[in-house]
């Protein structure tokens, strides 16, 4: 579902990482980029609204107002939305390089 919303909002480089064997903080990280801070905010808002409609509320969220790096924590799934510059700088893909990548499909996904 989250990846589907990111696709609808024209996010770039959507990546789903299965981190379940690497950490206890989550099972999946979803990482995506927006071209501008406004787009990152729009993607984050759309994800939050869509999941709220499904009865799923974030446990925590941060960076929503700035649109540079927004994080939505849904417990087993943590969504990281970046401007491309910040994504390149922080390199979460490299930090979690041992994680398995999950294929992103065009249709709606489960929460991951």
Jmol script that loads the backbone (N, CA, C; Angstrom):
load data "model"
ATOM      1  N   UNK A   1       0.816  -1.187   0.000  1.00  0.00           N
ATOM      2  CA  UNK A   1       0.000   0.000   0.000  1.00  0.00           C
ATOM      3  C   UNK A   1       0.870   1.266   0.000  1.00  0.00           C
ATOM      4  N   UNK A   2       1.875   1.312   0.854  1.00  0.00           N
ATOM      5  CA  UNK A   2       2.736   2.493   0.940  1.00  0.00           C
ATOM      6  C   UNK A   2       3.467   2.723  -0.380  1.00  0.00           C
ATOM      7  N   UNK A   3       4.040   1.672  -0.938  1.00  0.00           N
ATOM      8  CA  UNK A   3       4.756   1.819  -2.206  1.00  0.00           C
ATOM      9  C   UNK A   3       3.800   2.279  -3.301  1.00  0.00           C
ATOM     10  N   UNK A   4       2.575   1.778  -3.282  1.00  0.00           N
ATOM     11  CA  UNK A   4       1.571   2.193  -4.263  1.00  0.00           C
ATOM     12  C   UNK A   4       1.256   3.670  -4.162  1.00  0.00           C
ATOM     13  N   UNK A   5       1.124   4.181  -2.949  1.00  0.00           N
ATOM     14  CA  UNK A   5       0.877   5.608  -2.746  1.00  0.00           C
ATOM     15  C   UNK A   5       2.073   6.415  -3.239  1.00  0.00           C
ATOM     16  N   UNK A   6       3.272   5.949  -2.945  1.00  0.00           N
ATOM     17  CA  UNK A   6       4.482   6.638  -3.417  1.00  0.00           C
ATOM     18  C   UNK A   6       4.505   6.699  -4.940  1.00  0.00           C
ATOM     19  N   UNK A   7       4.132   5.605  -5.590  1.00  0.00           N
ATOM     20  CA  UNK A   7       4.059   5.590  -7.055  1.00  0.00           C
ATOM     21  C   UNK A   7       3.035   6.597  -7.560  1.00  0.00           C
ATOM     22  N   UNK A   8       1.859   6.617  -6.933  1.00  0.00           N
ATOM     23  CA  UNK A   8       0.809   7.559  -7.330  1.00  0.00           C
ATOM     24  C   UNK A   8       1.268   9.004  -7.200  1.00  0.00           C
ATOM     25  N   UNK A   9       2.078   9.273  -6.207  1.00  0.00           N
ATOM     26  CA  UNK A   9       2.563  10.635  -5.952  1.00  0.00           C
ATOM     27  C   UNK A   9       3.850  10.950  -6.717  1.00  0.00           C
ATOM     28  N   UNK A  10       4.216  10.068  -7.628  1.00  0.00           N
ATOM     29  CA  UNK A  10       5.393  10.270  -8.502  1.00  0.00           C
ATOM     30  C   UNK A  10       6.718  10.310  -7.748  1.00  0.00           C
ATOM     31  N   UNK A  11       6.799   9.552  -6.647  1.00  0.00           N
ATOM     32  CA  UNK A  11       8.076   9.434  -5.938  1.00  0.00           C
ATOM     33  C   UNK A  11       9.081   8.737  -6.846  1.00  0.00           C
ATOM     34  N   UNK A  12      10.339   8.989  -6.603  1.00  0.00           N
ATOM     35  CA  UNK A  12      11.411   8.387  -7.397  1.00  0.00           C
ATOM     36  C   UNK A  12      12.156   7.353  -6.567  1.00  0.00           C
ATOM     37  N   UNK A  13      12.741   6.404  -7.289  1.00  0.00           N
ATOM     38  CA  UNK A  13      13.654   5.426  -6.677  1.00  0.00           C
ATOM     39  C   UNK A  13      13.064   4.778  -5.423  1.00  0.00           C
ATOM     40  N   UNK A  14      11.869   4.242  -5.556  1.00  0.00           N
ATOM     41  CA  UNK A  14      11.207   3.596  -4.419  1.00  0.00           C
ATOM     42  C   UNK A  14      11.900   2.271  -4.136  1.00  0.00           C
ATOM     43  N   UNK A  15      12.258   2.084  -2.889  1.00  0.00           N
ATOM     44  CA  UNK A  15      12.987   0.890  -2.476  1.00  0.00           C
ATOM     45  C   UNK A  15      12.350   0.338  -1.205  1.00  0.00           C
ATOM     46  N   UNK A  16      12.071  -0.959  -1.215  1.00  0.00           N
ATOM     47  CA  UNK A  16      11.579  -1.629  -0.016  1.00  0.00           C
ATOM     48  C   UNK A  16      12.678  -2.574   0.447  1.00  0.00           C
ATOM     49  N   UNK A  17      13.112  -2.390   1.683  1.00  0.00           N
ATOM     50  CA  UNK A  17      14.152  -3.238   2.258  1.00  0.00           C
ATOM     51  C   UNK A  17      13.560  -4.101   3.363  1.00  0.00           C
ATOM     52  N   UNK A  18      13.797  -5.394   3.288  1.00  0.00           N
ATOM     53  CA  UNK A  18      13.407  -6.321   4.350  1.00  0.00           C
ATOM     54  C   UNK A  18      14.552  -6.336   5.353  1.00  0.00           C
ATOM     55  N   UNK A  19      14.349  -5.641   6.463  1.00  0.00           N
ATOM     56  CA  UNK A  19      15.394  -5.532   7.490  1.00  0.00           C
ATOM     57  C   UNK A  19      15.103  -6.431   8.688  1.00  0.00           C
ATOM     58  N   UNK A  20      14.150  -7.336   8.540  1.00  0.00           N
ATOM     59  CA  UNK A  20      13.682  -8.156   9.667  1.00  0.00           C
ATOM     60  C   UNK A  20      14.771  -9.029  10.279  1.00  0.00           C
ATOM     61  N   UNK A  21      15.754  -9.413   9.491  1.00  0.00           N
ATOM     62  CA  UNK A  21      16.833 -10.246  10.023  1.00  0.00           C
ATOM     63  C   UNK A  21      18.015  -9.424  10.530  1.00  0.00           C
ATOM     64  N   UNK A  22      17.928  -8.097  10.383  1.00  0.00           N
ATOM     65  CA  UNK A  22      19.048  -7.230  10.738  1.00  0.00           C
ATOM     66  C   UNK A  22      18.793  -6.354  11.962  1.00  0.00           C
ATOM     67  N   UNK A  23      17.525  -6.138  12.296  1.00  0.00           N
ATOM     68  CA  UNK A  23      17.193  -5.239  13.400  1.00  0.00           C
ATOM     69  C   UNK A  23      15.850  -5.628  14.006  1.00  0.00           C
ATOM     70  N   UNK A  24      15.643  -5.207  15.232  1.00  0.00           N
ATOM     71  CA  UNK A  24      14.353  -5.460  15.871  1.00  0.00           C
ATOM     72  C   UNK A  24      13.420  -4.255  15.762  1.00  0.00           C
ATOM     73  N   UNK A  25      13.889  -3.149  15.207  1.00  0.00           N
ATOM     74  CA  UNK A  25      13.069  -1.933  15.183  1.00  0.00           C
ATOM     75  C   UNK A  25      11.969  -1.962  14.131  1.00  0.00           C
ATOM     76  N   UNK A  26      12.125  -2.772  13.084  1.00  0.00           N
ATOM     77  CA  UNK A  26      11.117  -2.840  12.020  1.00  0.00           C
ATOM     78  C   UNK A  26      11.363  -4.085  11.187  1.00  0.00           C
ATOM     79  N   UNK A  27      10.364  -4.431  10.401  1.00  0.00           N
ATOM     80  CA  UNK A  27      10.529  -5.517   9.444  1.00  0.00           C
ATOM     81  C   UNK A  27      10.896  -4.981   8.069  1.00  0.00           C
ATOM     82  N   UNK A  28      10.354  -3.812   7.736  1.00  0.00           N
ATOM     83  CA  UNK A  28      10.607  -3.224   6.426  1.00  0.00           C
ATOM     84  C   UNK A  28      10.915  -1.745   6.554  1.00  0.00           C
ATOM     85  N   UNK A  29      11.809  -1.275   5.701  1.00  0.00           N
ATOM     86  CA  UNK A  29      12.016   0.149   5.470  1.00  0.00           C
ATOM     87  C   UNK A  29      11.551   0.408   4.050  1.00  0.00           C
ATOM     88  N   UNK A  30      10.782   1.446   3.880  1.00  0.00           N
ATOM     89  CA  UNK A  30      10.427   1.904   2.543  1.00  0.00           C
ATOM     90  C   UNK A  30      11.110   3.245   2.372  1.00  0.00           C
ATOM     91  N   UNK A  31      11.911   3.356   1.337  1.00  0.00           N
ATOM     92  CA  UNK A  31      12.697   4.561   1.076  1.00  0.00           C
ATOM     93  C   UNK A  31      12.291   5.084  -0.292  1.00  0.00           C
ATOM     94  N   UNK A  32      12.010   6.385  -0.364  1.00  0.00           N
ATOM     95  CA  UNK A  32      11.642   6.990  -1.642  1.00  0.00           C
ATOM     96  C   UNK A  32      12.106   8.441  -1.650  1.00  0.00           C
ATOM     97  N   UNK A  33      12.195   9.000  -2.846  1.00  0.00           N
ATOM     98  CA  UNK A  33      12.667  10.372  -3.005  1.00  0.00           C
ATOM     99  C   UNK A  33      11.635  11.226  -3.717  1.00  0.00           C
ATOM    100  N   UNK A  34      11.666  12.515  -3.378  1.00  0.00           N
ATOM    101  CA  UNK A  34      10.907  13.522  -4.103  1.00  0.00           C
ATOM    102  C   UNK A  34      11.878  14.528  -4.682  1.00  0.00           C
ATOM    103  N   UNK A  35      11.435  15.219  -5.704  1.00  0.00           N
ATOM    104  CA  UNK A  35      12.318  16.198  -6.354  1.00  0.00           C
ATOM    105  C   UNK A  35      12.503  17.459  -5.505  1.00  0.00           C
ATOM    106  N   UNK A  36      11.451  17.827  -4.783  1.00  0.00           N
ATOM    107  CA  UNK A  36      11.475  19.060  -3.988  1.00  0.00           C
ATOM    108  C   UNK A  36      10.921  18.782  -2.592  1.00  0.00           C
ATOM    109  N   UNK A  37      11.132  19.734  -1.686  1.00  0.00           N
ATOM    110  CA  UNK A  37      10.571  19.602  -0.338  1.00  0.00           C
ATOM    111  C   UNK A  37       9.049  19.539  -0.399  1.00  0.00           C
ATOM    112  N   UNK A  38       8.450  20.298  -1.297  1.00  0.00           N
ATOM    113  CA  UNK A  38       6.993  20.282  -1.442  1.00  0.00           C
ATOM    114  C   UNK A  38       6.512  18.902  -1.860  1.00  0.00           C
ATOM    115  N   UNK A  39       7.220  18.267  -2.791  1.00  0.00           N
ATOM    116  CA  UNK A  39       6.817  16.930  -3.218  1.00  0.00           C
ATOM    117  C   UNK A  39       7.009  15.910  -2.092  1.00  0.00           C
ATOM    118  N   UNK A  40       8.096  16.010  -1.352  1.00  0.00           N
ATOM    119  CA  UNK A  40       8.317  15.092  -0.225  1.00  0.00           C
ATOM    120  C   UNK A  40       7.180  15.236   0.782  1.00  0.00           C
ATOM    121  N   UNK A  41       6.781  16.475   1.090  1.00  0.00           N
ATOM    122  CA  UNK A  41       5.664  16.693   2.014  1.00  0.00           C
ATOM    123  C   UNK A  41       4.377  16.096   1.462  1.00  0.00           C
ATOM    124  N   UNK A  42       4.145  16.274   0.160  1.00  0.00           N
ATOM    125  CA  UNK A  42       2.928  15.744  -0.461  1.00  0.00           C
ATOM    126  C   UNK A  42       2.896  14.219  -0.407  1.00  0.00           C
ATOM    127  N   UNK A  43       4.032  13.585  -0.648  1.00  0.00           N
ATOM    128  CA  UNK A  43       4.110  12.120  -0.579  1.00  0.00           C
ATOM    129  C   UNK A  43       3.833  11.660   0.852  1.00  0.00           C
ATOM    130  N   UNK A  44       4.479  12.303   1.821  1.00  0.00           N
ATOM    131  CA  UNK A  44       4.285  11.932   3.231  1.00  0.00           C
ATOM    132  C   UNK A  44       2.827  12.109   3.644  1.00  0.00           C
ATOM    133  N   UNK A  45       2.227  13.224   3.253  1.00  0.00           N
ATOM    134  CA  UNK A  45       0.820  13.459   3.583  1.00  0.00           C
ATOM    135  C   UNK A  45      -0.076  12.404   2.950  1.00  0.00           C
ATOM    136  N   UNK A  46       0.187  12.063   1.690  1.00  0.00           N
ATOM    137  CA  UNK A  46      -0.628  11.070   0.989  1.00  0.00           C
ATOM    138  C   UNK A  46      -0.517   9.697   1.647  1.00  0.00           C
ATOM    139  N   UNK A  47       0.691   9.317   2.045  1.00  0.00           N
ATOM    140  CA  UNK A  47       0.886   8.034   2.734  1.00  0.00           C
ATOM    141  C   UNK A  47       0.098   8.031   4.042  1.00  0.00           C
ATOM    142  N   UNK A  48       0.238   9.105   4.816  1.00  0.00           N
ATOM    143  CA  UNK A  48      -0.451   9.164   6.101  1.00  0.00           C
ATOM    144  C   UNK A  48      -1.971   9.112   5.924  1.00  0.00           C
ATOM    145  N   UNK A  49      -2.504   9.836   4.960  1.00  0.00           N
ATOM    146  CA  UNK A  49      -3.950   9.853   4.714  1.00  0.00           C
ATOM    147  C   UNK A  49      -4.448   8.482   4.279  1.00  0.00           C
ATOM    148  N   UNK A  50      -3.751   7.858   3.333  1.00  0.00           N
ATOM    149  CA  UNK A  50      -4.186   6.552   2.817  1.00  0.00           C
ATOM    150  C   UNK A  50      -4.187   5.503   3.928  1.00  0.00           C
ATOM    151  N   UNK A  51      -3.154   5.489   4.743  1.00  0.00           N
ATOM    152  CA  UNK A  51      -3.105   4.510   5.822  1.00  0.00           C
ATOM    153  C   UNK A  51      -4.131   4.825   6.909  1.00  0.00           C
ATOM    154  N   UNK A  52      -4.373   6.105   7.155  1.00  0.00           N
ATOM    155  CA  UNK A  52      -5.403   6.480   8.128  1.00  0.00           C
ATOM    156  C   UNK A  52      -6.766   5.980   7.659  1.00  0.00           C
ATOM    157  N   UNK A  53      -7.038   6.101   6.356  1.00  0.00           N
ATOM    158  CA  UNK A  53      -8.293   5.590   5.794  1.00  0.00           C
ATOM    159  C   UNK A  53      -8.425   4.085   6.011  1.00  0.00           C
ATOM    160  N   UNK A  54      -7.296   3.392   6.067  1.00  0.00           N
ATOM    161  CA  UNK A  54      -7.290   1.943   6.305  1.00  0.00           C
ATOM    162  C   UNK A  54      -7.259   1.624   7.805  1.00  0.00           C
ATOM    163  N   UNK A  55      -7.326   2.666   8.638  1.00  0.00           N
ATOM    164  CA  UNK A  55      -7.325   2.463  10.084  1.00  0.00           C
ATOM    165  C   UNK A  55      -5.948   2.274  10.684  1.00  0.00           C
ATOM    166  N   UNK A  56      -4.916   2.670   9.952  1.00  0.00           N
ATOM    167  CA  UNK A  56      -3.536   2.498  10.417  1.00  0.00           C
ATOM    168  C   UNK A  56      -2.943   3.874  10.712  1.00  0.00           C
ATOM    169  N   UNK A  57      -2.548   4.085  11.955  1.00  0.00           N
ATOM    170  CA  UNK A  57      -1.987   5.368  12.371  1.00  0.00           C
ATOM    171  C   UNK A  57      -0.498   5.205  12.661  1.00  0.00           C
ATOM    172  N   UNK A  58       0.297   6.239  12.356  1.00  0.00           N
ATOM    173  CA  UNK A  58       1.723   6.137  12.680  1.00  0.00           C
ATOM    174  C   UNK A  58       1.950   6.178  14.188  1.00  0.00           C
ATOM    175  N   UNK A  59       2.930   5.405  14.630  1.00  0.00           N
ATOM    176  CA  UNK A  59       3.327   5.458  16.037  1.00  0.00           C
ATOM    177  C   UNK A  59       4.081   6.752  16.313  1.00  0.00           C
ATOM    178  N   UNK A  60       4.884   7.156  15.339  1.00  0.00           N
ATOM    179  CA  UNK A  60       5.667   8.379  15.409  1.00  0.00           C
ATOM    180  C   UNK A  60       5.839   8.913  13.999  1.00  0.00           C
ATOM    181  N   UNK A  61       6.067  10.217  13.920  1.00  0.00           N
ATOM    182  CA  UNK A  61       6.419  10.827  12.637  1.00  0.00           C
ATOM    183  C   UNK A  61       7.309  12.021  12.921  1.00  0.00           C
ATOM    184  N   UNK A  62       8.179  12.313  11.962  1.00  0.00           N
ATOM    185  CA  UNK A  62       9.120  13.413  12.154  1.00  0.00           C
ATOM    186  C   UNK A  62       9.479  13.996  10.796  1.00  0.00           C
ATOM    187  N   UNK A  63       9.797  15.275  10.783  1.00  0.00           N
ATOM    188  CA  UNK A  63      10.257  15.933   9.574  1.00  0.00           C
ATOM    189  C   UNK A  63       9.174  16.238   8.564  1.00  0.00           C
ATOM    190  N   UNK A  64       7.921  16.128   8.965  1.00  0.00           N
ATOM    191  CA  UNK A  64       6.824  16.317   8.015  1.00  0.00           C
ATOM    192  C   UNK A  64       6.761  17.763   7.509  1.00  0.00           C
ATOM    193  N   UNK A  65       7.009  18.732   8.358  1.00  0.00           N
ATOM    194  CA  UNK A  65       6.876  20.133   7.970  1.00  0.00           C
ATOM    195  C   UNK A  65       7.999  20.593   7.047  1.00  0.00           C
ATOM    196  N   UNK A  66       9.201  20.049   7.228  1.00  0.00           N
ATOM    197  CA  UNK A  66      10.348  20.512   6.453  1.00  0.00           C
ATOM    198  C   UNK A  66      10.386  19.916   5.048  1.00  0.00           C
ATOM    199  N   UNK A  67       9.980  18.675   4.896  1.00  0.00           N
ATOM    200  CA  UNK A  67       9.996  18.040   3.585  1.00  0.00           C
ATOM    201  C   UNK A  67      11.382  17.705   3.079  1.00  0.00           C
ATOM    202  N   UNK A  68      12.347  17.620   3.967  1.00  0.00           N
ATOM    203  CA  UNK A  68      13.707  17.263   3.567  1.00  0.00           C
ATOM    204  C   UNK A  68      13.932  15.775   3.806  1.00  0.00           C
ATOM    205  N   UNK A  69      13.576  15.316   5.012  1.00  0.00           N
ATOM    206  CA  UNK A  69      13.607  13.886   5.345  1.00  0.00           C
ATOM    207  C   UNK A  69      12.431  13.649   6.276  1.00  0.00           C
ATOM    208  N   UNK A  70      11.393  13.062   5.754  1.00  0.00           N
ATOM    209  CA  UNK A  70      10.208  12.748   6.554  1.00  0.00           C
ATOM    210  C   UNK A  70      10.231  11.275   6.914  1.00  0.00           C
ATOM    211  N   UNK A  71       9.921  10.978   8.172  1.00  0.00           N
ATOM    212  CA  UNK A  71       9.892   9.597   8.651  1.00  0.00           C
ATOM    213  C   UNK A  71       8.518   9.321   9.248  1.00  0.00           C
ATOM    214  N   UNK A  72       7.904   8.232   8.790  1.00  0.00           N
ATOM    215  CA  UNK A  72       6.636   7.757   9.337  1.00  0.00           C
ATOM    216  C   UNK A  72       6.889   6.362   9.884  1.00  0.00           C
ATOM    217  N   UNK A  73       6.681   6.200  11.181  1.00  0.00           N
ATOM    218  CA  UNK A  73       6.946   4.921  11.840  1.00  0.00           C
ATOM    219  C   UNK A  73       5.623   4.210  12.100  1.00  0.00           C
ATOM    220  N   UNK A  74       5.421   3.104  11.392  1.00  0.00           N
ATOM    221  CA  UNK A  74       4.213   2.299  11.561  1.00  0.00           C
ATOM    222  C   UNK A  74       4.519   0.991  12.285  1.00  0.00           C
ATOM    223  N   UNK A  75       5.549   0.983  13.086  1.00  0.00           N
ATOM    224  CA  UNK A  75       5.910  -0.214  13.843  1.00  0.00           C
ATOM    225  C   UNK A  75       6.727  -1.171  13.002  1.00  0.00           C
ATOM    226  N   UNK A  76       6.077  -2.066  12.316  1.00  0.00           N
ATOM    227  CA  UNK A  76       6.811  -3.043  11.503  1.00  0.00           C
ATOM    228  C   UNK A  76       7.314  -2.447  10.196  1.00  0.00           C
ATOM    229  N   UNK A  77       6.783  -1.284   9.825  1.00  0.00           N
ATOM    230  CA  UNK A  77       7.200  -0.605   8.595  1.00  0.00           C
ATOM    231  C   UNK A  77       7.574   0.832   8.937  1.00  0.00           C
ATOM    232  N   UNK A  78       8.763   1.236   8.516  1.00  0.00           N
ATOM    233  CA  UNK A  78       9.196   2.620   8.685  1.00  0.00           C
ATOM    234  C   UNK A  78       9.415   3.206   7.301  1.00  0.00           C
ATOM    235  N   UNK A  79       8.758   4.334   7.057  1.00  0.00           N
ATOM    236  CA  UNK A  79       8.809   4.991   5.753  1.00  0.00           C
ATOM    237  C   UNK A  79       9.762   6.181   5.851  1.00  0.00           C
ATOM    238  N   UNK A  80      10.755   6.209   4.958  1.00  0.00           N
ATOM    239  CA  UNK A  80      11.717   7.312   4.875  1.00  0.00           C
ATOM    240  C   UNK A  80      11.515   7.995   3.529  1.00  0.00           C
ATOM    241  N   UNK A  81      11.170   9.278   3.561  1.00  0.00           N
ATOM    242  CA  UNK A  81      10.962  10.050   2.340  1.00  0.00           C
ATOM    243  C   UNK A  81      11.950  11.212   2.345  1.00  0.00           C
ATOM    244  N   UNK A  82      12.733  11.294   1.281  1.00  0.00           N
ATOM    245  CA  UNK A  82      13.832  12.259   1.212  1.00  0.00           C
ATOM    246  C   UNK A  82      13.733  13.150  -0.022  1.00  0.00           C
ATOM    247  N   UNK A  83      14.334  14.337   0.069  1.00  0.00           N
ATOM    248  CA  UNK A  83      14.776  15.010  -1.144  1.00  0.00           C
ATOM    249  C   UNK A  83      15.996  14.228  -1.600  1.00  0.00           C
ATOM    250  N   UNK A  84      16.260  14.219  -2.880  1.00  0.00           N
ATOM    251  CA  UNK A  84      17.342  13.386  -3.405  1.00  0.00           C
ATOM    252  C   UNK A  84      18.695  13.732  -2.785  1.00  0.00           C
ATOM    253  N   UNK A  85      18.944  15.022  -2.529  1.00  0.00           N
ATOM    254  CA  UNK A  85      20.233  15.424  -1.961  1.00  0.00           C
ATOM    255  C   UNK A  85      20.463  14.781  -0.591  1.00  0.00           C
ATOM    256  N   UNK A  86      19.431  14.789   0.244  1.00  0.00           N
ATOM    257  CA  UNK A  86      19.558  14.198   1.580  1.00  0.00           C
ATOM    258  C   UNK A  86      19.647  12.681   1.502  1.00  0.00           C
ATOM    259  N   UNK A  87      18.922  12.098   0.577  1.00  0.00           N
ATOM    260  CA  UNK A  87      19.005  10.642   0.417  1.00  0.00           C
ATOM    261  C   UNK A  87      20.423  10.235   0.034  1.00  0.00           C
ATOM    262  N   UNK A  88      21.013  10.964  -0.886  1.00  0.00           N
ATOM    263  CA  UNK A  88      22.395  10.668  -1.287  1.00  0.00           C
ATOM    264  C   UNK A  88      23.356  10.866  -0.110  1.00  0.00           C
ATOM    265  N   UNK A  89      23.148  11.933   0.658  1.00  0.00           N
ATOM    266  CA  UNK A  89      24.043  12.250   1.769  1.00  0.00           C
ATOM    267  C   UNK A  89      23.983  11.186   2.869  1.00  0.00           C
ATOM    268  N   UNK A  90      22.780  10.806   3.289  1.00  0.00           N
ATOM    269  CA  UNK A  90      22.636   9.872   4.409  1.00  0.00           C
ATOM    270  C   UNK A  90      22.815   8.416   4.004  1.00  0.00           C
ATOM    271  N   UNK A  91      22.542   8.062   2.786  1.00  0.00           N
ATOM    272  CA  UNK A  91      22.839   6.734   2.259  1.00  0.00           C
ATOM    273  C   UNK A  91      22.266   5.565   3.046  1.00  0.00           C
ATOM    274  N   UNK A  92      20.978   5.617   3.371  1.00  0.00           N
ATOM    275  CA  UNK A  92      20.379   4.505   4.122  1.00  0.00           C
ATOM    276  C   UNK A  92      20.517   3.174   3.397  1.00  0.00           C
ATOM    277  N   UNK A  93      20.463   3.206   2.073  1.00  0.00           N
ATOM    278  CA  UNK A  93      20.625   1.964   1.315  1.00  0.00           C
ATOM    279  C   UNK A  93      21.970   1.311   1.610  1.00  0.00           C
ATOM    280  N   UNK A  94      23.003   2.124   1.762  1.00  0.00           N
ATOM    281  CA  UNK A  94      24.330   1.588   2.078  1.00  0.00           C
ATOM    282  C   UNK A  94      24.407   1.117   3.527  1.00  0.00           C
ATOM    283  N   UNK A  95      23.800   1.879   4.427  1.00  0.00           N
ATOM    284  CA  UNK A  95      23.798   1.512   5.841  1.00  0.00           C
ATOM    285  C   UNK A  95      23.125   0.158   6.058  1.00  0.00           C
ATOM    286  N   UNK A  96      22.063  -0.103   5.314  1.00  0.00           N
ATOM    287  CA  UNK A  96      21.315  -1.362   5.410  1.00  0.00           C
ATOM    288  C   UNK A  96      21.585  -2.223   4.184  1.00  0.00           C
ATOM    289  N   UNK A  97      22.809  -2.202   3.706  1.00  0.00           N
ATOM    290  CA  UNK A  97      23.199  -2.908   2.489  1.00  0.00           C
ATOM    291  C   UNK A  97      22.993  -4.410   2.525  1.00  0.00           C
ATOM    292  N   UNK A  98      22.952  -5.012   3.712  1.00  0.00           N
ATOM    293  CA  UNK A  98      22.734  -6.456   3.813  1.00  0.00           C
ATOM    294  C   UNK A  98      21.255  -6.833   3.783  1.00  0.00           C
ATOM    295  N   UNK A  99      20.383  -5.844   3.744  1.00  0.00           N
ATOM    296  CA  UNK A  99      18.939  -6.120   3.721  1.00  0.00           C
ATOM    297  C   UNK A  99      18.526  -6.649   2.352  1.00  0.00           C
ATOM    298  N   UNK A 100      17.495  -7.481   2.362  1.00  0.00           N
ATOM    299  CA  UNK A 100      16.946  -7.995   1.107  1.00  0.00           C
ATOM    300  C   UNK A 100      16.044  -6.931   0.497  1.00  0.00           C
ATOM    301  N   UNK A 101      16.174  -6.726  -0.819  1.00  0.00           N
ATOM    302  CA  UNK A 101      15.284  -5.805  -1.515  1.00  0.00           C
ATOM    303  C   UNK A 101      14.010  -6.536  -1.896  1.00  0.00           C
ATOM    304  N   UNK A 102      12.887  -5.857  -1.722  1.00  0.00           N
ATOM    305  CA  UNK A 102      11.586  -6.400  -2.087  1.00  0.00           C
ATOM    306  C   UNK A 102      11.138  -5.692  -3.357  1.00  0.00           C
ATOM    307  N   UNK A 103      10.630  -6.446  -4.302  1.00  0.00           N
ATOM    308  CA  UNK A 103      10.190  -5.887  -5.573  1.00  0.00           C
ATOM    309  C   UNK A 103       9.040  -4.911  -5.361  1.00  0.00           C
ATOM    310  N   UNK A 104       9.125  -3.745  -5.989  1.00  0.00           N
ATOM    311  CA  UNK A 104       8.049  -2.761  -5.952  1.00  0.00           C
ATOM    312  C   UNK A 104       7.194  -2.985  -7.187  1.00  0.00           C
ATOM    313  N   UNK A 105       5.887  -3.193  -6.952  1.00  0.00           N
ATOM    314  CA  UNK A 105       4.962  -3.404  -8.067  1.00  0.00           C
ATOM    315  C   UNK A 105       4.113  -2.162  -8.251  1.00  0.00           C
ATOM    316  N   UNK A 106       3.492  -2.053  -9.434  1.00  0.00           N
ATOM    317  CA  UNK A 106       2.636  -0.905  -9.721  1.00  0.00           C
ATOM    318  C   UNK A 106       1.298  -0.962  -8.994  1.00  0.00           C
ATOM    319  N   UNK A 107       0.807  -2.162  -8.693  1.00  0.00           N
ATOM    320  CA  UNK A 107      -0.477  -2.238  -7.993  1.00  0.00           C
ATOM    321  C   UNK A 107      -0.276  -2.066  -6.495  1.00  0.00           C
ATOM    322  N   UNK A 108      -1.381  -1.920  -5.797  1.00  0.00           N
ATOM    323  CA  UNK A 108      -1.321  -1.697  -4.349  1.00  0.00           C
ATOM    324  C   UNK A 108      -0.653  -2.871  -3.659  1.00  0.00           C
ATOM    325  N   UNK A 109       0.220  -2.541  -2.729  1.00  0.00           N
ATOM    326  CA  UNK A 109       0.971  -3.538  -1.961  1.00  0.00           C
ATOM    327  C   UNK A 109       0.304  -3.725  -0.606  1.00  0.00           C
ATOM    328  N   UNK A 110       0.657  -4.778   0.111  1.00  0.00           N
ATOM    329  CA  UNK A 110       0.299  -4.782   1.522  1.00  0.00           C
ATOM    330  C   UNK A 110       1.011  -3.606   2.195  1.00  0.00           C
ATOM    331  N   UNK A 111       0.857  -3.434   3.463  1.00  0.00           N
ATOM    332  CA  UNK A 111       1.427  -2.269   4.154  1.00  0.00           C
ATOM    333  C   UNK A 111       2.842  -1.988   3.689  1.00  0.00           C
ATOM    334  N   UNK A 112       3.643  -3.020   3.469  1.00  0.00           N
ATOM    335  CA  UNK A 112       5.007  -2.820   2.972  1.00  0.00           C
ATOM    336  C   UNK A 112       4.921  -2.453   1.522  1.00  0.00           C
TER     337      UNK A 112
END
end "model"
wireframe off; spacefill off
backbone 0.3
color backbone group
